[in-house]
Amino acid sequence: MTRTGKRIYGGRDPREIPAYPLVEAARYAGVPLSTLRAWVGERKEIPGVIELPEDSQGQLSFYNLVEAFVLGRLRRKHQLPLQQLRRDLVTLRELHPEVRHPLADLDLATFARSVFVESTEDVVNVSRGGQLGIHAL
């Protein structure tokens, strides 16, 4: 709250506010602009993998920027196919419905071309539909 009693950002999480135009976000995330356009679903025939805020007018929030960065690294560094990552995101959202931005908020790891989500209790192989993994000793 400010001194006048007004809430900054209208009580909204500033990380959710659209602030990054696609060109700028592509540069920050290190991905081609055409790739980012596809990931946010700008082409209507292919659903996006990054969900923009409702009032985005094509701009990304900070969370979306982090998601684009993570997707870019999973694609390039770990050479994971986009089709697999689409399925993995569906599984992540089913396993953690309370998490709005799983790529930004969850502790992810990769091994042997699989994506894992880690918690204090267990490791889940997201690429295998939620199969439990084993913590390293």
Secondary structure by P-SEA (a helix, b strand, c coil): cccccccccccccccccccccaaaaaaaacccaaaaaaaacccccccccccccccccccccaaaaaaaaaaaaaaccccccaaaaaaaaaaaaaaccccccccccccccccccbbbbbccccccccccccccccccc
